[in-house]
Amino acid sequence: MNYEDMISERAKIIKPSGIRKFFDLASQMEGVISLGVGEPDFTTPWAIREAAIYSIEKGKTFYTANRGLLELREEICQYYQRRFQVSYNPETECIVTVGGSEGIDIALRALVNPGDEVIVLDPGYVAYAPGVELSGGVAVPITLRHEDQFKLTPELLKEAISPKTKAIILNYPSNPTGGFMTKQDYEKIVPIIKEAGIAVISDEIYAELSYGDEFCSIASFDEIKDQCIVISGFSKAFAMTGWRLGYILSNEIFSKMMTKIHQYIIMSAPSAAQYGALEGLRRCQDEVENMRDSYMTRRNFCVKAFNDMGLETFMPQGAFYVFPCIKSTGLTSDEFCEKLLDDQRVACVPGTAFGPAGEGFIRVSYAYSIEELKVATEKIKQFVEKLSKG
Ligand SMILES: Cc1ncc(COP(=O)(O)O)c(C=O)c1O
């Protein structure tokens, strides 16, 4: 039997993640220091863990409502209102999901017809284009520019919109660049989105990890709020990657459709994780802020370290990544990362894992302790010095 022939065209078409490919290589070596992983190095705050354990002890081990515990949805909506001034109805406009990942998937499935175009940013998070393709759509990339600090500009947006455009996926603060959109940046693109009448899937999973200007949700613009689907979750800000918990905020019509899909494919997000997250939203804001302060110190350290070694690196305003430009070394992103791994046993991710526009850059995660960052950047410095000596 030829099992390859059994595979669907859609599954065949999507490419394996460039991050995975690189880490498979790194995992075969001993003593590798990784700056590659996109997850907090902090353990989930104790109050969250305790609440989840308590829920299990109390026997709260059943499915919850499809959309998630109402108490949690109420807390999520209050949180978005309090922190980012956007209001949603917990009963009809909020769904608790299995991570932001599920949110991205069901938002696309709810919106995309075969052949619809969905604009994605390049460089951008690895799951977007495959998500578009799996839902039958066509991913249309916008090539962002280093000189704009990878912001979306009105010119680039206008060029990418066609009569077939159904939606755009935004992600600020950005993985992989750390790029950020201020309120003023959004003011320039909001009228274009309104006029085009396209949906905006706004992945705001790094919202809490904003270091300079206040984070601005694109859904806070009343004139396009109903066009927006906000995706967020607990993985990054609350250090809860393994718990698999996220949420979607959107207008009632979108929310109803996504709930329908969610009911069939998931039923409801994990109960213990929901009880933990509820506690997190109620009582862990201080810890979230402490983690943010710590990331900011690490960001400052990394930006200085890379610029000092001659790799131009802009100051990212959010997330926990820096995106140094390695063009001065004459190597491609892949070559740089492979040789660095070989020579110094330090793993970073080639910018090209996030799209062709990532060529000439590497993604460095600073979700590591300052001590680890010191050792790793010293090794990268030695590598760059060796390269410059030929
Ligand atoms: C931009 C972005 N969106 C979504 C996710 C997925 O998050 P979750 O763990 O909530 O599924 C990630 C994880 O790295 C991410 O970087």
The ligand as an SDF file (V2000), in Angstrom:
LIG
                    3D

 16 16  0  0  0  0  0  0  0  0999 V2000
    2.9930   34.5930   18.1190 C   0  0  0  0  0  0  0  0  0  0  0  0
    2.5460   33.3440   18.7680 C   0  0  0  0  0  0  0  0  0  0  0  0
    1.2470   33.0190   18.7050 N   0  0  0  0  0  0  0  0  0  0  0  0
    0.7940   31.8730   19.2650 C   0  0  0  0  0  0  0  0  0  0  0  0
    1.6450   31.0140   19.9050 C   0  0  0  0  0  0  0  0  0  0  0  0
    1.0900   29.7500   20.4890 C   0  0  0  0  0  0  0  0  0  0  0  0
    0.8150   29.9170   21.8150 O   0  0  0  0  0  0  0  0  0  0  0  0
    0.0330   28.8580   22.7060 P   0  0  0  0  0  0  0  0  0  0  0  0
    1.0490   28.2160   23.5840 O   0  0  0  0  0  0  0  0  0  0  0  0
   -0.9190   29.7080   23.5010 O   0  0  0  0  0  0  0  0  0  0  0  0
   -0.6630   27.9220   21.8130 O   0  0  0  0  0  0  0  0  0  0  0  0
    3.0060   31.3040   19.9910 C   0  0  0  0  0  0  0  0  0  0  0  0
    3.9550   30.3830   20.6390 C   0  0  0  0  0  0  0  0  0  0  0  0
    5.1520   30.4470   20.4810 O   0  0  0  0  0  0  0  0  0  0  0  0
    3.4640   32.5120   19.4260 C   0  0  0  0  0  0  0  0  0  0  0  0
    4.7550   32.8670   19.4860 O   0  0  0  0  0  0  0  0  0  0  0  0
  1  2  1  0
  2  3  1  0
  2 15  2  0
  3  4  2  0
  4  5  1  0
  5  6  1  0
  5 12  2  0
  6  7  1  0
  7  8  1  0
  8  9  2  0
  8 10  1  0
  8 11  1  0
 12 13  1  0
 12 15  1  0
 13 14  2  0
 15 16  1  0
M  END
$$$$
